Amino acid sequence: MNSRTIPATIVIAMGMIVSLPMFSVFADIPEAYNKLWSDVSGKIDQNIEQYRKGDTAIDVVGEDGKPVKDAVLEIKQKTHAFLFGCNLFVLDQLDTPELNSKYEKAFAGLFNFATVPFYWGDIEPKEGKLRFEEGSPYIWRRPPPDRLVKWCKAHGITLKGHALMYVKNKFMPDWTIRDNGEKFRPQCQKHMADIAGRYARDFAVWDVVNEEIPRLANLKEWHVVPDDFLAWSFQEAGRLLPKEAKLMINDGTSQAHVTTAEYEGMIKGLLEKKVRVEGIGLQFHTSFGAMFSGKSYTPEQMYTVYDRLGALGLPLYITEITVPGTGEDGSEKQAAIVSNLYRLWFSAQHMAGITWWNLGDGTAYMNENKALGGLLDKDMNPKPAYQALDKLINHDWRTNLSIKTDAKGKTQFRGFYGKYTVKITTGNQTKEFEIDLSKDNPSPHKLTLKQ
């Protein structure tokens, strides 16, 4: 943290001792805002303990099957089951090799989930000329998907495609049919088939339809589509993509967080049609005014929204986040808001992932750069918000410990869900194993020490 940042303070809330991240005392953050979040801090910590951690047992036996007592286990968490993501829209696209290297290091140092762009107008600017391959003609913020897939696989990062169907006029190719939904349908079908044919096995998550509620409210800004566009898109995606892929709907900040009933009704309608919708995306682009007013996006209001949408039985994902960093003490204000939001989102029962939008200042879409909403500055150096997330994701929310087996070769621990390395030492022998602490599979782990 920089010199204007206080690392933490300890308070007592709801009978628990909790650590609250605190940022510059010089930053003009309203007392009422701080109180809203300090009041809910105990609940956040309790929820994280309940929903993001689990218990598991380990049995250590020798090659003869007999228990190994007093073995020392060094347990280190390597990955999170929870998805912490960002869009990867400017990989290899910055001005110098140094900037690109810093961007890559910052991304891989924080995230295990990457959003890859499939905006139709940039994927296929000329009909039949697809920009999938490395070396395709340069377009800013639209690197060829092949390159991003290769990089993510090399870094163990889960891939998400954004989006199969996003037919807003300004993001569409000129050659597509704009004014006739039924004639447009086969073009949509081929577009989805082209993407699925190349990437079906690479991507774990897809935004199938993006911003359907704004489309319905502003039809002139979007291509004319078939009457059954939403359900049909999910039916096609379900036909083209493997069952292992998660198919999501995604909509805007206010649509998800304010006029939630309409979004809820839209999702219920899809579920009633028995189409494959398997995740709910919620954008979160905000401002200092909205956050500090105490009227919008309060902790309890957000919990209410997530409980309401979570009751539909689908996992939730925060899919796009912008928190500004402008003005005096803007970076400290941004860090304070980001830390509070991520703690709440990580604590929400039905949440499965959180995706920041633009990692660096100057890498956003056109005028959105004015917000200075990156976690890195224009030189790709970490801002306080990046440092705050690094502390949460890589330190506070990771489990590392040393324990011993008992006389029966057994031990147990509680940790955050994810993959772990377990280094077992007994006498002069040391062996290393990998285990997965999963909410879905709490079975004990039997580790055999072979000679």
ROTOR-140739 format. One record per residue (C-alpha): x, y, z; residue number from 0. Coordinates in pm, 1 decimal, m for minus. Example, Ala and Ser with C-alpha at 12.3 -4.5 7.8 and 13.67 -1.06 7.14 Angstrom:
2
<<1230.0 m450.0 780.0> 0>
<<1367.0 m106.0 714.0> 1>
REM end
This chain:
451
<<0.0 0.0 0.0> 0>
<<111.8 356.8 m51.1> 1>
<<194.7 598.6 225.4> 2>
<<m158.2 736.8 231.9> 3>
<<m311.9 402.9 322.7> 4>
<<m382.9 249.1 661.6> 5>
<<m363.0 m131.2 635.4> 6>
<<m639.1 m235.9 872.9> 7>
<<m820.0 m179.2 1195.1> 8>
<<m973.1 m427.7 1437.7> 9>
<<m1331.1 m384.2 1554.6> 10>
<<m1586.3 m595.5 1734.1> 11>
<<m1902.3 m664.2 1535.6> 12>
<<m2182.1 m909.5 1610.4> 13>
<<m1972.6 m1053.1 1892.1> 14>
<<m1680.2 m1132.1 1660.3> 15>
<<m1340.2 m970.1 1621.1> 16>
<<m1311.6 m872.7 1254.8> 17>
<<m1048.5 m697.2 1047.9> 18>
<<m1174.0 m406.0 841.9> 19>
<<m964.4 m277.5 551.9> 20>
<<m921.0 94.8 595.1> 21>
<<m787.8 338.3 339.7> 22>
<<m649.0 689.9 357.1> 23>
<<m782.3 896.6 643.3> 24>
<<m733.0 1188.3 406.4> 25>
<<m970.6 1050.2 144.7> 26>
<<m1311.6 1213.8 151.3> 27>
<<m1517.0 901.9 224.7> 28>
<<m1846.7 979.1 400.8> 29>
<<m1886.5 853.8 755.7> 30>
<<m2229.6 715.7 668.4> 31>
<<m2077.5 498.0 395.0> 32>
<<m1810.9 362.8 631.1> 33>
<<m2074.8 286.6 892.5> 34>
<<m2293.3 95.2 646.1> 35>
<<m2005.5 m137.7 570.8> 36>
<<m1866.5 m168.0 922.2> 37>
<<m2215.5 m265.1 1044.2> 38>
<<m2225.9 m559.7 801.7> 39>
<<m1862.7 m667.0 835.5> 40>
<<m1938.1 m935.4 1093.0> 41>
<<m2205.1 m1086.5 868.6> 42>
<<m1963.6 m1085.6 574.8> 43>
<<m1696.6 m1269.5 773.9> 44>
<<m1948.3 m1524.4 903.0> 45>
<<m2079.3 m1589.3 551.3> 46>
<<m1729.9 m1634.5 410.9> 47>
<<m1655.8 m1888.7 682.0> 48>
<<m1981.3 m2071.0 609.5> 49>
<<m1996.9 m2064.4 230.1> 50>
<<m1635.5 m2049.6 109.4> 51>
<<m1467.7 m2298.4 340.9> 52>
<<m1509.9 m2663.7 422.3> 53>
<<m1373.5 m2942.6 639.4> 54>
<<m1184.5 m3241.1 510.2> 55>
<<m1000.5 m3537.7 658.0> 56>
<<m673.3 m3693.5 547.3> 57>
<<m568.7 m4053.9 616.2> 58>
<<m198.1 m4123.5 572.0> 59>
<<m100.2 m4487.6 524.8> 60>
<<212.9 m4669.6 426.4> 61>
<<254.4 m4893.1 124.3> 62>
<<143.5 m5182.0 346.9> 63>
<<m184.8 m5001.6 419.3> 64>
<<m99.4 m4938.1 784.1> 65>
<<m156.4 m4590.7 933.3> 66>
<<141.3 m4356.3 961.7> 67>
<<136.5 m4168.6 1290.9> 68>
<<307.2 m3837.9 1367.2> 69>
<<357.8 m3755.2 1000.8> 70>
<<400.9 m3381.2 942.1> 71>
<<174.9 m3236.1 671.9> 72>
<<258.5 m2901.4 512.2> 73>
<<m65.8 m2796.7 344.0> 74>
<<m58.0 m2515.4 89.3> 75>
<<m349.9 m2387.6 m116.7> 76>
<<m257.0 m2351.9 m483.8> 77>
<<m583.6 m2246.2 m649.8> 78>
<<m929.6 m2116.4 m567.5> 79>
<<m1248.1 m2299.6 m661.1> 80>
<<m1415.3 m1956.9 m669.3> 81>
<<m1359.3 m1770.9 m997.6> 82>
<<m1179.2 m1437.9 m971.8> 83>
<<m1164.4 m1289.5 m1320.6> 84>
<<m1104.3 m998.4 m1554.8> 85>
<<m1142.5 m935.2 m1925.5> 86>
<<m827.1 m1015.7 m2124.1> 87>
<<m904.8 m772.9 m2404.4> 88>
<<m560.6 m610.9 m2440.3> 89>
<<m323.8 m907.1 m2415.8> 90>
<<m19.9 m824.7 m2638.7> 91>
<<m182.6 m495.0 m2741.9> 92>
<<3.0 m238.7 m2531.2> 93>
<<269.3 m5.7 m2671.2> 94>
<<586.2 m174.1 m2546.9> 95>
<<704.1 m523.7 m2449.6> 96>
<<756.7 m395.0 m2095.1> 97>
<<395.0 m280.5 m2063.9> 98>
<<267.7 m608.6 m2206.5> 99>
<<484.5 m804.2 m1964.1> 100>
<<359.0 m604.0 m1665.9> 101>
<<m0.7 m653.6 m1779.0> 102>
<<46.4 m1030.5 m1807.3> 103>
<<218.8 m1055.0 m1469.5> 104>
<<m53.1 m851.8 m1298.2> 105>
<<m329.8 m1057.4 m1459.3> 106>
<<m181.7 m1397.2 m1375.7> 107>
<<m93.0 m1278.6 m1026.6> 108>
<<m453.5 m1213.8 m931.4> 109>
<<m697.9 m1394.0 m1159.6> 110>
<<m792.7 m1754.5 m1242.7> 111>
<<m1071.9 m1661.4 m1488.2> 112>
<<m1053.7 m1463.8 m1814.2> 113>
<<m1324.4 m1314.8 m2033.6> 114>
<<m1242.7 m1343.7 m2405.3> 115>
<<m1414.4 m1110.4 m2659.1> 116>
<<m1635.5 m1255.1 m2932.6> 117>
<<m1798.2 m932.8 m3054.9> 118>
<<m1935.8 m1024.8 m3396.3> 119>
<<m1827.6 m705.8 m3573.1> 120>
<<m1464.1 m768.9 m3479.9> 121>
<<m1461.9 m1148.5 m3507.3> 122>
<<m1603.0 m1137.8 m3862.1> 123>
<<m1576.1 m780.9 m4001.2> 124>
<<m1598.6 m925.8 m4354.0> 125>
<<m1840.8 m1207.7 m4418.3> 126>
<<m1664.3 m1542.0 m4399.3> 127>
<<m1331.0 m1384.8 m4294.1> 128>
<<m1302.6 m1493.3 m3930.4> 129>
<<m1037.8 m1342.7 m3701.2> 130>
<<m979.0 m1648.9 m3486.3> 131>
<<m614.4 m1721.0 m3563.9> 132>
<<m302.0 m1564.0 m3416.3> 133>
<<m166.9 m1310.2 m3661.3> 134>
<<m512.3 m1190.7 m3768.3> 135>
<<m540.2 m819.1 m3855.6> 136>
<<m503.8 m598.0 m3549.8> 137>
<<m813.8 m452.6 m3381.1> 138>
<<m779.2 m267.7 m3047.7> 139>
<<m924.9 m460.5 m2752.2> 140>
<<m1002.2 m755.4 m2980.7> 141>
<<m699.2 m985.6 m2994.2> 142>
<<m758.0 m1312.9 m3181.8> 143>
<<m920.3 m1572.4 m2952.0> 144>
<<m661.4 m1838.1 m3042.3> 145>
<<m390.7 m1628.1 m2876.1> 146>
<<m594.2 m1576.6 m2560.3> 147>
<<m684.1 m1945.3 m2536.5> 148>
<<m317.5 m2041.6 m2568.8> 149>
<<m208.2 m1792.7 m2301.9> 150>
<<m480.1 m1892.6 m2054.8> 151>
<<m404.5 m2262.7 m2091.6> 152>
<<m36.1 m2193.7 m2024.6> 153>
<<m130.5 m2010.6 m1703.2> 154>
<<m405.1 m2245.0 m1580.2> 155>
<<m677.6 m1982.3 m1626.8> 156>
<<m1041.2 m2077.6 m1689.8> 157>
<<m1193.1 m1929.6 m2007.9> 158>
<<m1521.8 m1747.8 m2056.5> 159>
<<m1659.1 m1638.8 m2396.6> 160>
<<m1835.2 m1301.5 m2421.7> 161>
<<m2080.2 m1314.7 m2592.7> 162>
<<m2241.5 m1550.9 m2842.7> 163>
<<m2538.2 m1319.8 m2909.4> 164>
<<m2485.0 m947.7 m2854.3> 165>
<<m2652.5 m785.2 m3152.4> 166>
<<m2624.4 m416.8 m3064.4> 167>
<<m2581.2 m229.7 m3393.4> 168>
<<m2248.8 m64.5 m3309.3> 169>
<<m2086.1 m399.4 m3230.1> 170>
<<m2216.9 m577.7 m3540.0> 171>
<<m2070.5 m623.9 m3891.3> 172>
<<m2215.5 m405.8 m4166.6> 173>
<<m2296.2 m708.0 m4383.5> 174>
<<m2547.1 m861.4 m4140.2> 175>
<<m2921.3 m819.3 m4192.5> 176>
<<m3049.4 m545.8 m3960.8> 177>
<<m3421.3 m513.8 m4032.2> 178>
<<m3562.4 m866.1 m4073.6> 179>
<<m3547.4 m1106.6 m3782.6> 180>
<<m3628.4 m1423.5 m3971.7> 181>
<<m3370.9 m1356.1 m4242.3> 182>
<<m3121.2 m1269.2 m3967.0> 183>
<<m3178.3 m1602.4 m3788.3> 184>
<<m2959.5 m1819.5 m4018.7> 185>
<<m2678.0 m1565.3 m3990.3> 186>
<<m2698.1 m1593.3 m3611.3> 187>
<<m2705.2 m1970.1 m3636.0> 188>
<<m2391.0 m1979.7 m3850.7> 189>
<<m2215.4 m1729.4 m3623.2> 190>
<<m2273.8 m1944.9 m3315.9> 191>
<<m2180.5 m2261.1 m3505.0> 192>
<<m1852.7 m2105.6 m3624.1> 193>
<<m1754.0 m2017.2 m3266.8> 194>
<<m1867.1 m2346.6 m3115.1> 195>
<<m1699.5 m2548.1 m3389.6> 196>
<<m1362.2 m2406.0 m3296.1> 197>
<<m1385.6 m2342.4 m2921.0> 198>
<<m1652.6 m2569.7 m2773.0> 199>
<<m1398.4 m2772.3 m2572.4> 200>
<<m1185.3 m2479.4 m2461.8> 201>
<<m1434.3 m2258.7 m2278.3> 202>
<<m1593.4 m2347.4 m1944.7> 203>
<<m1841.0 m2057.0 m1945.2> 204>
<<m2029.6 m1861.2 m2213.2> 205>
<<m2241.1 m1547.8 m2203.6> 206>
<<m2506.5 m1670.1 m2445.4> 207>
<<m2716.7 m1351.0 m2464.2> 208>
<<m2592.4 m1015.6 m2341.4> 209>
<<m2811.4 m723.6 m2226.6> 210>
<<m3151.0 m847.1 m2342.5> 211>
<<m3347.4 m604.1 m2125.0> 212>
<<m3173.7 m295.6 m2274.9> 213>
<<m3238.2 m441.6 m2622.2> 214>
<<m3611.0 m462.4 m2554.4> 215>
<<m3612.1 m105.9 m2421.4> 216>
<<m3410.5 46.6 m2709.0> 217>
<<m3498.9 m152.5 m3020.0> 218>
<<m3359.0 105.5 m3263.8> 219>
<<m3008.8 50.5 m3125.8> 220>
<<m3018.8 m322.9 m3197.5> 221>
<<m3067.0 m553.7 m3494.5> 222>
<<m3422.0 m677.9 m3547.8> 223>
<<m3432.5 m1034.1 m3415.9> 224>
<<m3682.9 m1323.1 m3425.9> 225>
<<m3964.9 m1309.0 m3171.9> 226>
<<m3823.1 m1611.6 m2989.5> 227>
<<m3468.9 m1470.6 m2994.0> 228>
<<m3379.6 m1522.0 m2627.0> 229>
<<m3499.2 m1879.5 m2581.4> 230>
<<m3387.3 m1975.8 m2933.8> 231>
<<m3034.8 m1848.1 m2866.0> 232>
<<m3008.4 m2066.0 m2556.7> 233>
<<m3153.7 m2364.3 m2742.4> 234>
<<m2894.6 m2324.7 m3016.7> 235>
<<m2612.2 m2280.6 m2767.6> 236>
<<m2731.6 m2587.5 m2578.5> 237>
<<m2728.0 m2785.9 m2901.4> 238>
<<m2383.6 m2665.1 m3009.9> 239>
<<m2191.8 m2663.9 m2681.5> 240>
<<m2102.7 m2958.7 m2455.6> 241>
<<m2293.7 m3023.3 m2135.4> 242>
<<m1979.0 m2938.7 m1936.3> 243>
<<m1997.4 m2575.7 m2052.5> 244>
<<m2197.6 m2334.9 m1836.5> 245>
<<m2442.6 m2121.6 m2037.1> 246>
<<m2518.1 m1782.1 m1886.6> 247>
<<m2747.5 m1488.7 m1935.2> 248>
<<m2593.9 m1148.7 m1862.0> 249>
<<m2748.3 m807.0 m1803.5> 250>
<<m2668.5 m456.3 m1687.3> 251>
<<m2608.4 m305.2 m1347.3> 252>
<<m2946.5 m143.7 m1290.8> 253>
<<m3136.0 m426.5 m1464.2> 254>
<<m2980.8 m680.7 m1226.0> 255>
<<m2956.6 m472.9 m909.3> 256>
<<m3247.5 m226.3 m924.7> 257>
<<m3528.0 m340.2 m1156.4> 258>
<<m3456.7 m697.0 m1055.1> 259>
<<m3812.9 m825.8 m1098.4> 260>
<<m3799.1 m794.5 m1477.6> 261>
<<m3468.7 m982.6 m1493.8> 262>
<<m3599.1 m1245.7 m1254.7> 263>
<<m3910.7 m1291.8 m1469.6> 264>
<<m3704.2 m1325.3 m1786.4> 265>
<<m3490.6 m1600.1 m1630.4> 266>
<<m3796.4 m1779.9 m1493.7> 267>
<<m3941.3 m1776.6 m1844.3> 268>
<<m3630.8 m1948.7 m1980.4> 269>
<<m3636.7 m2208.7 m1704.4> 270>
<<m4003.0 m2281.8 m1775.6> 271>
<<m3909.4 m2347.6 m2139.3> 272>
<<m3652.9 m2605.3 m2016.8> 273>
<<m3368.0 m2445.1 m2207.8> 274>
<<m3011.0 m2464.9 m2083.7> 275>
<<m2959.9 m2150.0 m1882.5> 276>
<<m2709.0 m2235.2 m1610.1> 277>
<<m2583.2 m1910.3 m1465.7> 278>
<<m2697.6 m1554.0 m1398.2> 279>
<<m2466.6 m1264.4 m1485.3> 280>
<<m2489.1 m928.5 m1310.5> 281>
<<m2287.0 m629.8 m1425.6> 282>
<<m2166.5 m370.4 m1176.7> 283>
<<m2047.7 m42.7 m1329.9> 284>
<<m2078.9 229.0 m1068.1> 285>
<<m1970.2 575.7 m955.4> 286>
<<m1851.9 741.7 m636.1> 287>
<<m2187.6 916.0 m605.7> 288>
<<m2385.9 594.4 m627.4> 289>
<<m2167.3 420.3 m371.0> 290>
<<m2125.9 704.6 m121.7> 291>
<<m2486.8 827.6 m127.4> 292>
<<m2603.4 550.7 103.5> 293>
<<m2909.9 507.0 m118.5> 294>
<<m2789.7 279.5 m399.6> 295>
<<m2611.9 m53.3 m368.4> 296>
<<m2608.2 m73.5 7.9> 297>
<<m2485.6 m403.6 153.6> 298>
<<m2829.8 m517.2 262.7> 299>
<<m2986.9 m418.4 m70.2> 300>
<<m2727.7 m623.5 m257.2> 301>
<<m2772.7 m923.4 m27.7> 302>
<<m3148.4 m904.2 m92.6> 303>
<<m3094.8 m905.6 m470.8> 304>
<<m2852.7 m1197.8 m459.3> 305>
<<m3078.5 m1401.6 m232.4> 306>
<<m3374.3 m1331.0 m462.1> 307>
<<m3195.9 m1431.5 m781.9> 308>
<<m3014.9 m1716.1 m607.8> 309>
<<m3353.3 m1865.5 m518.0> 310>
<<m3391.5 m1950.3 m888.9> 311>
<<m3140.3 m2228.5 m827.9> 312>
<<m2861.8 m2099.8 m1055.2> 313>
<<m2515.3 m1973.0 m960.6> 314>
<<m2458.2 m1597.5 m977.5> 315>
<<m2163.6 m1418.9 m1134.2> 316>
<<m2063.1 m1054.0 m1111.6> 317>
<<m1955.7 m1023.2 m1474.4> 318>
<<m1833.3 m667.9 m1537.4> 319>
<<m1706.4 m424.2 m1275.3> 320>
<<m1600.2 m62.3 m1303.6> 321>
<<m1526.1 144.3 m995.3> 322>
<<m1376.1 485.7 m1082.7> 323>
<<m1044.6 617.8 m959.6> 324>
<<m1077.9 983.5 m1056.1> 325>
<<m1024.1 1305.0 m863.8> 326>
<<m844.3 1383.4 m541.7> 327>
<<m765.9 1065.9 m347.7> 328>
<<m947.7 876.0 m621.9> 329>
<<m725.5 570.4 m599.7> 330>
<<m782.8 540.2 m222.6> 331>
<<m1159.1 580.5 m264.4> 332>
<<m1156.1 316.8 m536.3> 333>
<<m961.5 78.0 m313.8> 334>
<<m1199.1 121.3 m22.2> 335>
<<m1505.2 53.1 m239.6> 336>
<<m1342.0 m241.8 m416.7> 337>
<<m1237.7 m408.3 m94.0> 338>
<<m1587.2 m375.4 52.2> 339>
<<m1757.3 m503.0 m262.9> 340>
<<m1534.5 m805.5 m310.3> 341>
<<m1572.5 m909.2 51.3> 342>
<<m1951.0 m892.7 17.7> 343>
<<m1958.4 m1073.8 m316.5> 344>
<<m1726.8 m1347.5 m188.8> 345>
<<m1958.0 m1387.1 109.8> 346>
<<m2284.5 m1411.0 m89.0> 347>
<<m2417.4 m1766.0 m70.4> 348>
<<m2504.7 m1814.1 m437.7> 349>
<<m2209.8 m1626.3 m588.5> 350>
<<m1966.9 m1834.7 m796.9> 351>
<<m1742.3 m1575.2 m957.6> 352>
<<m1642.6 m1208.4 m979.3> 353>
<<m1501.6 m1046.0 m1293.8> 354>
<<m1333.7 m706.2 m1301.9> 355>
<<m1372.6 m535.0 m1638.0> 356>
<<m1066.1 m335.7 m1752.2> 357>
<<m742.9 m419.1 m1574.0> 358>
<<m544.7 m108.9 m1668.0> 359>
<<m625.1 260.2 m1699.9> 360>
<<m650.3 348.1 m2068.0> 361>
<<m767.6 m0.8 m2172.0> 362>
<<m1143.0 61.0 m2149.4> 363>
<<m1390.9 125.9 m2430.9> 364>
<<m1364.4 482.1 m2566.0> 365>
<<m1499.8 742.7 m2318.5> 366>
<<m1512.4 485.1 m2040.4> 367>
<<m1139.5 554.8 m1996.1> 368>
<<m1229.2 885.1 m1830.0> 369>
<<m1335.3 690.1 m1520.2> 370>
<<m978.1 565.5 m1457.2> 371>
<<m1141.2 239.7 m1356.5> 372>
<<m836.2 16.2 m1385.9> 373>
<<m671.4 m175.5 m1105.7> 374>
<<m343.0 m72.9 m1269.7> 375>
<<m241.3 277.5 m1373.7> 376>
<<m157.3 374.1 m1733.0> 377>
<<195.9 239.9 m1685.5> 378>
<<51.7 m94.2 m1569.2> 379>
<<165.7 m44.9 m1210.9> 380>
<<m62.5 m169.0 m931.1> 381>
<<m297.6 86.7 m779.0> 382>
<<m420.4 53.9 m418.6> 383>
<<m728.1 m134.7 m540.7> 384>
<<m509.1 m404.0 m700.1> 385>
<<m307.3 m428.9 m379.6> 386>
<<m627.6 m461.0 m176.4> 387>
<<m748.0 m750.0 m395.2> 388>
<<m407.8 m915.2 m384.8> 389>
<<m426.8 m912.4 m5.0> 390>
<<m774.9 m1065.1 m7.1> 391>
<<m737.4 m1323.9 m284.3> 392>
<<m377.2 m1432.0 m231.3> 393>
<<m344.9 m1397.0 145.1> 394>
<<m660.5 m1355.5 353.7> 395>
<<m856.8 m1609.3 146.4> 396>
<<m591.2 m1879.2 117.2> 397>
<<m528.8 m2161.3 360.8> 398>
<<m174.1 m2265.4 449.4> 399>
<<m92.7 m2467.4 760.0> 400>
<<116.0 m2740.3 917.3> 401>
<<m47.4 m3032.4 1103.2> 402>
<<35.1 m3384.7 1224.1> 403>
<<m138.9 m3718.7 1196.3> 404>
<<m261.7 m3888.5 1511.8> 405>
<<m192.7 m4244.0 1626.3> 406>
<<m433.8 m4373.7 1361.7> 407>
<<m265.4 m4181.1 1080.8> 408>
<<m554.4 m3935.6 1060.3> 409>
<<m580.3 m3558.8 1059.8> 410>
<<m824.4 m3296.4 942.0> 411>
<<m839.4 m2930.0 856.1> 412>
<<m1076.1 m2655.6 747.5> 413>
<<m983.7 m2442.3 449.6> 414>
<<m1100.5 m2240.8 152.1> 415>
<<m1229.9 m2449.0 m137.4> 416>
<<m966.6 m2517.0 m401.8> 417>
<<m668.9 m2733.9 m489.8> 418>
<<m390.7 m2795.0 m239.8> 419>
<<m46.4 m2946.4 m229.7> 420>
<<17.2 m3168.6 72.6> 421>
<<382.0 m3235.9 153.4> 422>
<<411.5 m3526.6 397.5> 423>
<<727.7 m3583.5 597.2> 424>
<<790.5 m3885.2 816.7> 425>
<<1141.1 m3972.7 925.9> 426>
<<1372.6 m3909.4 630.8> 427>
<<1095.0 m3951.3 375.6> 428>
<<905.1 m3663.5 209.7> 429>
<<629.6 m3708.5 m49.2> 430>
<<406.4 m3449.9 m215.9> 431>
<<41.5 m3497.3 m312.3> 432>
<<m238.6 m3284.3 m456.5> 433>
<<m588.9 m3282.6 m315.0> 434>
<<m906.7 m3095.5 m401.1> 435>
<<m1108.9 m2947.5 m118.1> 436>
<<m1451.8 m2930.7 m278.7> 437>
<<m1795.3 m2839.8 m151.7> 438>
<<m1939.1 m3109.1 m378.5> 439>
<<m1704.6 m3386.7 m263.1> 440>
<<m1615.5 m3369.4 106.9> 441>
<<m1487.2 m3730.4 115.2> 442>
<<m1170.1 m3799.9 315.2> 443>
<<m842.9 m3814.5 122.9> 444>
<<m637.5 m4132.6 157.0> 445>
<<m270.8 m4065.1 84.9> 446>
<<m34.5 m4357.6 49.8> 447>
<<337.8 m4317.7 116.3> 448>
<<511.1 m4544.5 m133.5> 449>
<<881.3 m4624.8 m117.2> 450>
REM end
